[in-house]
């Protein structure tokens, strides 16, 4: 698993409302665009690559699969919250997202995250 790139992608997306919107609009295309983007200032570590399983999980916005693949739990929750925020309002729905997330990742057990 390319844990660093998975974490980097999640952080990249969730730090910008524009990137979140673009990702939500077409996750598969956004992932492929990110992978094909020119290296940034951190070119030495910007060898963007994801496994087929990681690409599929991001394309499906499947946080349970990402969790099972060993993504960083803290980053994954914030990424999940960002890309599903449009599905709830402050008055209703957020608790449902929390419960869906718990139900999906709970059976995976604790991940053994080592960067």
GROMACS elastic network, one bead per residue, 0.5 to 0.9 nm:
[ bonds ]
;  ai    aj funct       b0    kb
    1     4     6  0.86801   500
    1     5     6  0.89819   500
    1     6     6  0.84809   500
    1    50     6  0.76107   500
    1    51     6  0.66490   500
    1    53     6  0.88972   500
    1    54     6  0.79583   500
    1    69     6  0.73297   500
    1    70     6  0.81154   500
    2     5     6  0.55154   500
    2     6     6  0.62504   500
    2     7     6  0.87156   500
    2    49     6  0.71998   500
    2    50     6  0.60210   500
    2    51     6  0.70529   500
    2    54     6  0.84442   500
    3     6     6  0.50489   500
    3     7     6  0.60648   500
    3     8     6  0.83667   500
    3    50     6  0.87151   500
    3    69     6  0.87028   500
    3    70     6  0.74623   500
    3    71     6  0.63428   500
    3    72     6  0.80384   500
    3   113     6  0.88525   500
    3   114     6  0.86432   500
    3   115     6  0.67768   500
    4     7     6  0.52047   500
    4     8     6  0.59546   500
    4     9     6  0.85362   500
    4    71     6  0.88799   500
    4   115     6  0.68267   500
    5     9     6  0.59268   500
    5    10     6  0.84996   500
    5    46     6  0.84716   500
    5    47     6  0.83132   500
    5    48     6  0.63941   500
    5    49     6  0.66579   500
    5    50     6  0.68464   500
    6     9     6  0.51993   500
    6    10     6  0.62765   500
    6    11     6  0.86445   500
    6    49     6  0.86741   500
    6    50     6  0.70960   500
    6    54     6  0.75114   500
    6    66     6  0.87589   500
    6    71     6  0.68986   500
    6    72     6  0.87328   500
    7    10     6  0.52119   500
    7    11     6  0.61468   500
    7    12     6  0.84805   500
    7    71     6  0.67351   500
    7    72     6  0.67463   500
    7    75     6  0.68441   500
    7    76     6  0.79780   500
    8    11     6  0.51995   500
    8    12     6  0.59634   500
    8    13     6  0.86274   500
    9    12     6  0.50169   500
    9    13     6  0.62090   500
    9    14     6  0.86299   500
    9    31     6  0.84119   500
    9    34     6  0.80784   500
    9    48     6  0.89902   500
   10    13     6  0.53249   500
   10    14     6  0.61424   500
   10    15     6  0.86444   500
   10    75     6  0.69212   500
   10    76     6  0.71217   500
   10    78     6  0.85190   500
   10    79     6  0.57317   500
   10    80     6  0.88692   500
   11    14     6  0.52941   500
   11    15     6  0.61376   500
   11    75     6  0.69341   500
   11    76     6  0.88497   500
   11    78     6  0.85313   500
   11    79     6  0.70661   500
   12    15     6  0.57773   500
   12    16     6  0.74497   500
   12    19     6  0.78720   500
   13    16     6  0.61164   500
   13    17     6  0.80699   500
   13    18     6  0.85075   500
   13    19     6  0.52420   500
   13    20     6  0.54602   500
   13    22     6  0.89263   500
   13    23     6  0.73741   500
   13    79     6  0.74901   500
   13    82     6  0.85440   500
   13    83     6  0.85920   500
   14    17     6  0.71803   500
   14    19     6  0.72225   500
   14    20     6  0.59736   500
   14    78     6  0.72338   500
   14    79     6  0.54616   500
   14    80     6  0.86556   500
   14    81     6  0.87591   500
   14    82     6  0.58373   500
   14    83     6  0.74640   500
   15    18     6  0.89835   500
   15    19     6  0.77817   500
   15    20     6  0.79946   500
   15    79     6  0.89081   500
   15    82     6  0.87528   500
   16    19     6  0.51949   500
   16    20     6  0.61778   500
   16    21     6  0.86152   500
   17    20     6  0.50320   500
   17    21     6  0.61425   500
   17    22     6  0.86247   500
   17    82     6  0.83655   500
   18    21     6  0.51454   500
   18    22     6  0.62102   500
   18    23     6  0.85931   500
   19    22     6  0.50365   500
   19    23     6  0.60140   500
   19    24     6  0.84827   500
   19    30     6  0.88041   500
   20    23     6  0.51197   500
   20    24     6  0.60559   500
   20    25     6  0.85092   500
   20    79     6  0.89755   500
   20    82     6  0.68659   500
   20    83     6  0.59463   500
   21    24     6  0.51640   500
   21    25     6  0.60651   500
   21    26     6  0.88459   500
   21    83     6  0.77616   500
   22    25     6  0.51567   500
   22    26     6  0.65887   500
   22    27     6  0.76865   500
   22    30     6  0.68167   500
   23    26     6  0.55010   500
   23    28     6  0.79853   500
   23    29     6  0.79450   500
   23    30     6  0.53320   500
   23    31     6  0.76102   500
   23    59     6  0.89970   500
   23    83     6  0.77538   500
   24    27     6  0.56232   500
   24    30     6  0.85354   500
   24    61     6  0.84253   500
   24    83     6  0.62559   500
   24    84     6  0.82333   500
   25    30     6  0.84936   500
   26    29     6  0.55558   500
   26    30     6  0.60900   500
   26    31     6  0.86956   500
   26    59     6  0.79498   500
   27    30     6  0.50808   500
   27    31     6  0.61242   500
   27    32     6  0.86597   500
   27    58     6  0.66425   500
   27    60     6  0.71444   500
   27    61     6  0.72122   500
   28    31     6  0.52422   500
   28    32     6  0.63101   500
   28    33     6  0.85979   500
   28    55     6  0.75479   500
   28    56     6  0.78513   500
   28    58     6  0.70756   500
   28    60     6  0.76404   500
   29    32     6  0.51371   500
   29    33     6  0.60082   500
   29    34     6  0.85274   500
   29    59     6  0.79676   500
   30    33     6  0.50093   500
   30    34     6  0.60790   500
   30    35     6  0.85458   500
   30    59     6  0.84140   500
   31    34     6  0.51353   500
   31    35     6  0.61693   500
   31    36     6  0.86389   500
   31    55     6  0.70729   500
   31    58     6  0.72146   500
   31    59     6  0.71206   500
   32    35     6  0.50725   500
   32    36     6  0.61729   500
   32    37     6  0.86080   500
   32    55     6  0.83253   500
   33    36     6  0.51297   500
   33    37     6  0.60432   500
   34    37     6  0.51709   500
   34    38     6  0.86381   500
   34    48     6  0.79663   500
   35    38     6  0.85642   500
   35    47     6  0.87173   500
   35    48     6  0.54135   500
   35    49     6  0.62968   500
   35    50     6  0.79868   500
   36    39     6  0.88381   500
   36    48     6  0.77602   500
   37    40     6  0.85017   500
   37    48     6  0.84630   500
   38    43     6  0.88465   500
   38    46     6  0.89115   500
   39    42     6  0.71898   500
   39    43     6  0.51549   500
   39    44     6  0.85795   500
   39    45     6  0.88303   500
   39    46     6  0.57349   500
   39    47     6  0.75808   500
   39    48     6  0.82266   500
   40    43     6  0.54608   500
   40    46     6  0.69708   500
   41    44     6  0.83889   500
   41    46     6  0.85058   500
   42    45     6  0.57999   500
   42    46     6  0.59626   500
   43    47     6  0.74072   500
   44    47     6  0.74728   500
   45    48     6  0.83250   500
   46    49     6  0.89111   500
   50    53     6  0.79793   500
   50    54     6  0.58078   500
   50    55     6  0.61344   500
   51    54     6  0.51411   500
   51    55     6  0.62246   500
   51    56     6  0.85938   500
   52    55     6  0.50981   500
   52    56     6  0.61057   500
   52    57     6  0.85905   500
   53    56     6  0.51093   500
   53    57     6  0.61348   500
   53    58     6  0.86468   500
   53    65     6  0.84062   500
   53    66     6  0.87235   500
   53    69     6  0.82651   500
   54    57     6  0.51013   500
   54    58     6  0.61875   500
   54    59     6  0.84648   500
   54    65     6  0.82098   500
   54    66     6  0.69201   500
   54    69     6  0.76441   500
   55    58     6  0.52209   500
   55    59     6  0.59738   500
   55    60     6  0.85633   500
   56    60     6  0.61228   500
   56    61     6  0.84136   500
   56    62     6  0.82996   500
   56    65     6  0.89617   500
   57    60     6  0.52034   500
   57    61     6  0.59078   500
   57    63     6  0.72317   500
   57    64     6  0.84499   500
   57    65     6  0.58384   500
   57    66     6  0.60358   500
   58    62     6  0.63217   500
   58    63     6  0.80104   500
   58    65     6  0.88219   500
   58    66     6  0.76143   500
   59    62     6  0.77292   500
   60    63     6  0.86457   500
   61    64     6  0.89797   500
   61    65     6  0.88596   500
   61    66     6  0.86643   500
   61    80     6  0.81284   500
   61    83     6  0.81821   500
   62    65     6  0.54599   500
   62    66     6  0.64050   500
   62    67     6  0.87239   500
   62    80     6  0.89470   500
   63    67     6  0.59840   500
   63    68     6  0.84851   500
   63    76     6  0.72482   500
   63    77     6  0.83693   500
   63    79     6  0.89396   500
   63    80     6  0.67176   500
   63   101     6  0.74837   500
   63   104     6  0.76958   500
   63   105     6  0.76108   500
   64    67     6  0.50601   500
   64    68     6  0.61363   500
   64    69     6  0.85846   500
   64   101     6  0.75086   500
   64   103     6  0.89186   500
   64   104     6  0.52315   500
   64   105     6  0.50500   500
   64   106     6  0.86890   500
   64   108     6  0.78221   500
   65    69     6  0.61300   500
   65    70     6  0.87799   500
   65   104     6  0.87407   500
   65   105     6  0.82664   500
   66    69     6  0.50197   500
   66    70     6  0.65996   500
   66    71     6  0.58698   500
   66    76     6  0.77595   500
   67    70     6  0.52219   500
   67    71     6  0.53349   500
   67    72     6  0.76287   500
   67    73     6  0.69211   500
   67    76     6  0.73311   500
   67   105     6  0.64159   500
   67   108     6  0.74624   500
   67   111     6  0.73499   500
   68    71     6  0.75007   500
   68   105     6  0.75067   500
   68   108     6  0.58766   500
   68   109     6  0.84456   500
   68   111     6  0.72430   500
   69   111     6  0.84564   500
   70    73     6  0.79921   500
   70   111     6  0.57168   500
   70   112     6  0.68040   500
   70   113     6  0.60880   500
   70   114     6  0.87745   500
   71    74     6  0.87348   500
   71    75     6  0.77346   500
   71    76     6  0.65810   500
   71   111     6  0.79761   500
   71   113     6  0.70430   500
   72    75     6  0.54535   500
   72    76     6  0.59687   500
   72    77     6  0.87196   500
   72   111     6  0.82665   500
   72   113     6  0.62601   500
   72   114     6  0.86208   500
   72   115     6  0.84199   500
   73    77     6  0.62006   500
   73    78     6  0.87735   500
   73   111     6  0.78473   500
   73   113     6  0.82283   500
   74    77     6  0.54338   500
   74    78     6  0.65723   500
   74    79     6  0.87095   500
   75    78     6  0.52995   500
   75    79     6  0.60502   500
   75    80     6  0.84898   500
   76    79     6  0.50323   500
   76    80     6  0.59329   500
   76    81     6  0.84546   500
   77    80     6  0.50089   500
   77    81     6  0.60281   500
   77    82     6  0.85182   500
   77   101     6  0.83094   500
   78    81     6  0.50640   500
   78    82     6  0.61007   500
   78    83     6  0.86696   500
   79    82     6  0.51191   500
   79    83     6  0.62082   500
   79    84     6  0.85173   500
   80    83     6  0.53578   500
   80    84     6  0.60107   500
   80    85     6  0.82455   500
   80    97     6  0.89448   500
   80   101     6  0.83984   500
   81    84     6  0.53212   500
   81    85     6  0.56927   500
   81    94     6  0.87353   500
   81    97     6  0.78711   500
   81    98     6  0.86173   500
   82    85     6  0.53005   500
   82    86     6  0.82451   500
   83    86     6  0.73132   500
   83    87     6  0.88193   500
   84    87     6  0.55246   500
   84    88     6  0.76305   500
   84    97     6  0.78444   500
   85    88     6  0.58119   500
   85    89     6  0.77837   500
   85    94     6  0.79430   500
   85    97     6  0.88695   500
   86    89     6  0.76156   500
   87    93     6  0.73234   500
   87    94     6  0.83044   500
   87    97     6  0.85624   500
   88    91     6  0.81175   500
   88    92     6  0.62138   500
   88    94     6  0.56758   500
   88    96     6  0.85659   500
   88    97     6  0.81018   500
   89    92     6  0.52841   500
   89    93     6  0.60878   500
   89    94     6  0.69094   500
   90    93     6  0.74376   500
   90    94     6  0.68961   500
   91    94     6  0.79920   500
   92    95     6  0.73194   500
   92    96     6  0.81431   500
   93    96     6  0.50303   500
   93    97     6  0.65133   500
   93    98     6  0.88714   500
   94    97     6  0.51334   500
   94    98     6  0.64278   500
   94    99     6  0.87602   500
   95    98     6  0.50177   500
   95    99     6  0.62244   500
   95   100     6  0.86109   500
   96    99     6  0.50741   500
   96   100     6  0.60619   500
   96   101     6  0.84583   500
   97   100     6  0.50592   500
   97   101     6  0.60019   500
   97   102     6  0.85153   500
   98   101     6  0.51393   500
   98   102     6  0.61616   500
   98   103     6  0.85944   500
   99   102     6  0.50589   500
   99   103     6  0.60327   500
   99   104     6  0.84970   500
  100   103     6  0.51191   500
  100   104     6  0.60868   500
  100   105     6  0.86348   500
  101   104     6  0.51530   500
  101   105     6  0.60991   500
  101   106     6  0.81110   500
  102   105     6  0.53891   500
  102   106     6  0.54441   500
  102   107     6  0.87448   500
  103   106     6  0.54652   500
  103   107     6  0.72831   500
  104   107     6  0.67357   500
  104   108     6  0.78799   500
  105   108     6  0.53748   500
  105   109     6  0.72537   500
  105   110     6  0.88175   500
  106   109     6  0.56989   500
  106   110     6  0.80186   500
  107   110     6  0.89248   500
  108   111     6  0.75858   500
  110   113     6  0.89501   500
